[in-house]
Amino acid sequence: IIWNGPMGVFEMASFETGTKAMMDVMCKATEAGIVTVIGGGDTATCCKKYDTEDKMTHVSTGGGASLELLEGKEMPGIAALSSA
């Protein structure tokens, strides 16, 4: 499961319900053996807020880059290292 982007304004308690519920589902999925990937700085910040960084398979701050990788686009940094 790839999650890129919080469900709402999770920084405010009155608007965090959707994001917190999604985080709970992601934790249960990881416990069940499903690979879970957090992509993006805001979503990684959610992990930090809810103390769940170690409950995901992988947490990345590269949201846009993660999506581009999934789209099959070339990653400039990887391309530069590959050609070196």
Stockholm file with secondary structure:
# STOCKHOLM 1.0

chainA/1-84         IIWNGPMGVFEMASFETGTKAMMDVMCKATEAGIVTVIGGGDTATCCKKYDTEDKMTHVSTGGGASLELLEGKEMPGIAALSSA
#=GR chainA/1-84 SS CEECSCSSCTTSGGGCHHHHHHHHHHHHHHHTTCCCEEESHHHHHHHHHTTCGGGSSEEESCHHHHHHHHHTCCCHHHHHHHHC
#=GC SS_cons        CEECSCSSCTTSGGGCHHHHHHHHHHHHHHHTTCCCEEESHHHHHHHHHTTCGGGSSEEESCHHHHHHHHHTCCCHHHHHHHHC
//
